[in-house]
Amino acid sequence: MSGESALAVADWRQRTHDLYAEVRAEYARDRALAHRTWVAGRDALFRHHPATALLPEDRDGFTGLDVPAYDPDWAFEAELEDAEPAHLDVPTGTDGVVPFDRVGVVRLDGVGSLDVWWLGSYGGGFFVPVKDASAGRPGGTYGGGRYLLDTVKGADLGRVGSRFVLDLNFAYNPSCAYDPEWACPLAPAGNTLRVPVPAGERTFHDEP
């Protein structure tokens, strides 16, 4: 990675942290407003930032990511419950092999359960991917799943007491959904839901 590229990625991550800080402050008062702020902020980053994951041919005419309006039925608060230990080593495009350890599970009422992973490399952090029943289908969500919580990247809506705020309206695609050169951690079996989730970012391109 060149110095210019490193600066761009560092700035992207800082802007992402700043965006989520603004969103968390609004979320406590008005969830729909916080969601609109999140959508507008991400659209601006994808449209203008030099570290955007969009391919050059997708930048011309880009009008925004496909994110439905906020639906409060897909917002949850959940306690971290115990789960059997498990380990994942995930090869990635830029960070080598990234280790994750399962540290628990959260249960979303009427939707299903999701494993909670801890990033075992420098920085640490909670990681919760999610793959729903519409993944890979036309008009559905990205086939490899989306990210719901990734605290090392700043993608975190916070906690209420000891409960995680897990709002599926804020589920977003990994970088590999836009550029196949990326290799991203995808949702394992314990992060796969049996129900379709119409909230959060949809697939960018319908998959073959």
C-alpha positions as semicolon CSV with decimal commas, in nm:
position;residue;x (nm);y (nm);z (nm)
1;M;0,000;0,000;0,000
2;S;0,132;0,343;-0,094
3;G;0,149;0,629;0,154
4;E;-0,129;0,805;-0,034
5;S;-0,353;0,497;-0,015
6;A;-0,277;0,449;0,354
7;L;-0,373;0,809;0,427
8;A;-0,698;0,766;0,235
9;V;-0,793;0,448;0,424
10;A;-0,704;0,608;0,759
11;D;-0,920;0,908;0,673
12;W;-1,210;0,680;0,568
13;R;-1,193;0,501;0,901
14;Q;-1,181;0,827;1,095
15;R;-1,482;0,959;0,905
16;T;-1,665;0,635;0,974
17;H;-1,594;0,668;1,347
18;D;-1,714;1,029;1,337
19;L;-2,031;0,936;1,147
20;Y;-2,126;0,667;1,397
21;A;-2,059;0,902;1,688
22;E;-2,311;1,144;1,536
23;V;-2,555;0,862;1,469
24;R;-2,534;0,729;1,825
25;A;-2,612;1,073;1,966
26;E;-2,918;1,106;1,741
27;Y;-3,029;0,745;1,788
28;A;-3,118;0,803;2,154
29;R;-3,359;1,081;2,048
30;D;-3,486;0,987;1,704
31;R;-3,395;0,655;1,543
32;A;-3,535;0,741;1,202
33;L;-3,336;1,065;1,195
34;A;-3,022;0,878;1,299
35;H;-3,080;0,632;1,016
36;R;-3,116;0,912;0,761
37;T;-2,792;1,066;0,888
38;W;-2,619;0,729;0,850
39;V;-2,749;0,677;0,497
40;A;-2,653;1,028;0,384
41;G;-2,309;1,002;0,544
42;R;-2,227;0,671;0,381
43;D;-2,359;0,786;0,043
44;A;-2,130;1,089;0,061
45;L;-1,829;0,875;0,148
46;F;-1,897;0,629;-0,133
47;R;-1,957;0,909;-0,382
48;H;-1,662;1,136;-0,302
49;H;-1,397;0,966;-0,089
50;P;-1,074;0,838;-0,253
51;A;-1,093;0,516;-0,048
52;T;-1,441;0,426;-0,172
53;A;-1,493;0,057;-0,243
54;L;-1,685;0,139;-0,562
55;L;-1,521;0,033;-0,886
56;P;-1,439;0,320;-1,126
57;E;-1,721;0,217;-1,362
58;D;-1,972;0,232;-1,075
59;R;-1,876;0,583;-0,960
60;D;-2,016;0,765;-1,263
61;G;-2,385;0,816;-1,208
62;F;-2,379;0,683;-0,852
63;T;-2,684;0,821;-0,672
64;G;-2,667;0,632;-0,344
65;L;-2,675;0,290;-0,184
66;D;-3,002;0,097;-0,181
67;V;-3,126;0,131;0,178
68;P;-3,499;0,116;0,264
69;A;-3,658;0,368;0,500
70;Y;-3,626;0,300;0,871
71;D;-3,848;0,024;1,014
72;P;-3,859;0,010;1,395
73;D;-3,964;-0,356;1,391
74;W;-3,604;-0,453;1,312
75;A;-3,440;-0,278;1,609
76;F;-3,329;-0,489;1,907
77;E;-3,144;-0,476;2,235
78;A;-2,988;-0,804;2,341
79;E;-2,775;-0,941;2,623
80;L;-2,455;-1,126;2,542
81;E;-2,516;-1,488;2,643
82;D;-2,260;-1,764;2,688
83;A;-2,173;-1,988;2,392
84;E;-1,930;-2,272;2,330
85;P;-1,586;-2,139;2,232
86;A;-1,509;-2,139;1,860
87;H;-1,234;-1,994;1,644
88;L;-1,219;-1,860;1,288
89;D;-0,914;-1,772;1,081
90;V;-1,031;-1,554;0,792
91;P;-0,803;-1,471;0,495
92;T;-0,859;-1,111;0,381
93;G;-0,743;-0,899;0,092
94;T;-0,548;-0,642;0,290
95;D;-0,504;-0,764;0,648
96;G;-0,373;-1,118;0,600
97;V;-0,534;-1,393;0,809
98;V;-0,762;-1,233;1,065
99;P;-0,845;-1,439;1,378
100;F;-1,185;-1,431;1,546
101;D;-1,301;-1,604;1,865
102;R;-1,665;-1,659;1,953
103;V;-1,735;-1,491;2,286
104;G;-2,110;-1,535;2,306
105;V;-2,444;-1,520;2,131
106;V;-2,727;-1,266;2,111
107;R;-3,092;-1,352;2,053
108;L;-3,317;-1,125;1,847
109;D;-3,677;-1,189;1,942
110;G;-3,873;-1,346;1,656
111;V;-3,573;-1,334;1,423
112;G;-3,306;-1,573;1,550
113;S;-2,969;-1,581;1,718
114;L;-2,632;-1,444;1,609
115;D;-2,285;-1,541;1,726
116;V;-2,072;-1,258;1,863
117;W;-1,705;-1,270;1,766
118;W;-1,400;-1,096;1,908
119;L;-1,126;-0,980;1,674
120;G;-0,810;-1,144;1,804
121;S;-0,556;-0,920;1,629
122;Y;-0,431;-0,571;1,713
123;G;-0,708;-0,335;1,821
124;G;-0,958;-0,606;1,912
125;G;-1,329;-0,548;1,892
126;F;-1,671;-0,709;1,865
127;F;-1,782;-0,836;1,525
128;V;-2,134;-0,951;1,432
129;P;-2,200;-1,035;1,067
130;V;-2,550;-1,140;0,954
131;K;-2,678;-1,337;0,657
132;D;-3,055;-1,354;0,612
133;A;-3,282;-1,572;0,397
134;S;-3,288;-1,319;0,111
135;A;-2,909;-1,325;0,067
136;G;-2,805;-1,378;-0,293
137;R;-3,159;-1,345;-0,429
138;P;-3,272;-1,073;-0,673
139;G;-3,368;-0,764;-0,476
140;G;-3,236;-0,922;-0,158
141;T;-2,917;-0,880;0,039
142;Y;-2,554;-0,954;-0,045
143;G;-2,491;-1,327;-0,081
144;G;-2,204;-1,338;0,165
145;G;-2,397;-1,152;0,433
146;R;-2,372;-0,805;0,582
147;Y;-2,211;-0,646;0,887
148;L;-2,421;-0,544;1,184
149;L;-2,152;-0,465;1,441
150;D;-1,780;-0,404;1,386
151;T;-1,643;-0,200;1,671
152;V;-1,282;-0,187;1,552
153;K;-1,410;0,003;1,244
154;G;-1,634;0,224;1,458
155;A;-1,956;0,062;1,330
156;D;-2,129;0,048;1,667
157;L;-2,464;0,184;1,787
158;G;-2,360;0,143;2,150
159;R;-2,517;-0,036;2,443
160;V;-2,805;0,022;2,682
161;G;-2,671;-0,094;3,016
162;S;-2,526;-0,437;2,939
163;R;-2,741;-0,488;2,627
164;F;-2,608;-0,443;2,274
165;V;-2,806;-0,218;2,041
166;L;-2,847;-0,432;1,730
167;D;-3,055;-0,253;1,470
168;L;-3,083;-0,438;1,140
169;N;-3,174;-0,113;0,963
170;F;-2,802;-0,032;0,992
171;A;-2,676;-0,362;0,844
172;Y;-2,434;-0,278;0,562
173;N;-2,241;-0,458;0,290
174;P;-1,873;-0,552;0,321
175;S;-1,628;-0,405;0,069
176;C;-1,627;-0,725;-0,139
177;A;-1,991;-0,657;-0,231
178;Y;-1,865;-0,368;-0,449
179;D;-1,519;-0,482;-0,557
180;P;-1,436;-0,854;-0,607
181;E;-1,067;-0,785;-0,542
182;W;-1,152;-0,756;-0,171
183;A;-1,164;-1,066;0,049
184;C;-1,385;-1,001;0,352
185;P;-1,489;-1,196;0,662
186;L;-1,832;-1,336;0,575
187;A;-2,114;-1,468;0,792
188;P;-2,055;-1,823;0,924
189;A;-2,335;-2,067;1,004
190;G;-2,398;-1,919;1,349
191;N;-2,467;-1,581;1,193
192;T;-2,721;-1,704;0,939
193;L;-3,090;-1,629;0,991
194;R;-3,374;-1,839;0,852
195;V;-3,594;-1,536;0,787
196;P;-3,557;-1,264;0,522
197;V;-3,464;-0,923;0,660
198;P;-3,604;-0,636;0,451
199;A;-3,419;-0,373;0,658
200;G;-3,070;-0,239;0,598
201;E;-2,862;-0,212;0,283
202;R;-2,966;-0,426;-0,014
203;T;-2,734;-0,589;-0,264
204;F;-2,544;-0,344;-0,484
205;H;-2,560;-0,559;-0,799
206;D;-2,791;-0,857;-0,833
207;E;-2,577;-1,169;-0,821
208;P;-2,574;-1,426;-1,104
